[in-house]
């Protein structure tokens, strides 16, 4: 199976940026420590007001599925999502496919 990569963009509610960044850093830490088949996982602050992104790349669909079902993601994600503005889901995801 091919790897799965995407960039997800989100806007954080006013006044919730510090909480969002704390949760994002904890999630990064957990992923890096526990998911060897996650090739890349990092949050970024964008240049627009309260705009952030996360870039994720997984070895394959099984690695993404494992990530989605970890206990720490299940614990952190609801609070992270609560910090975001917008609809359901409160982010946009852009898939990044290799040019092969």
Number of C-alpha atoms within 10 A of each C-alpha: 7 10 18 20 24 16 18 17 19 22 21 24 15 11 10 14 18 11 14 20 18 11 17 19 14 15 21 15 13 14 20 16 9 11 16 12 18 21 16 16 19 17 18 13 16 13 8 8 10 17 17 21 18 18 18 19 20 23 17 16 14 14 19 19 11 13 19 13 11 14 9 14 16 12 11 14 15 10 13 19 17 14 22 22 17 14 8 8 11 16 19 15 15 12 14 14 11 9 4 3
